[in-house]
Amino acid sequence: MKEFFSSMDATQQVYWYIAIIASVIFIIQTIMTFIGADSDTGMDADFDSNLDGGDHPFQLFSLRNLINFFLGFGWTGVSLFGSIENKFLLGVIAFIVGLIFIAVFFIVIKALMRLSEDNTFNIEETIGKTADVYMNIPAAKSGKGKVFISVKGTTHELNAITANASDIRNGSIVKVLAVEGDVLVVSPLNE
């Protein structure tokens, strides 16, 4: 290995060292991400802040982006060293490719974040929806019954009351009018 590097120009050696070190760190980061080491060991292998204030976690100045830059920079320098005689031009091209690596990484993360879905249940989202009564709901808010309601593709069993003059029987369909605490206020759908 020593002979491999000793025959090279100093600039070419720098590109090789940057490429190899960045590649090793990139592989370690990737393995840590896939095994979940970032959440159990206290080591941070994910992203922590927002670039554009939206829901896309992306930190511009991070170790991961630095490694992505050096991957593009180092391997471009190694690949094009013999092809481009002007070392300054080679450095500029390697720098631009490093920036492109960061941009591609940002685009990939942004695309992956679009695939994520917020399935947290908010009881307020039940207002205006229909529900199936499975435990009778006493009239005039004199007691609670139970309903099944689907929100974001998930079925929930919730307590329900009604201001209706008569009881709402099991098997009826009701519409949610309001929410009082964690109890739905419903009325029969046919009214």
Helices and strands as residue ranges (DSSP letters): H 2-6, H 10-35, H 37-40, H 63-80, H 87-115, G 123-126, E 130-135, G 139-141, E 145-151, E 154-162, E 173-180, E 183-188
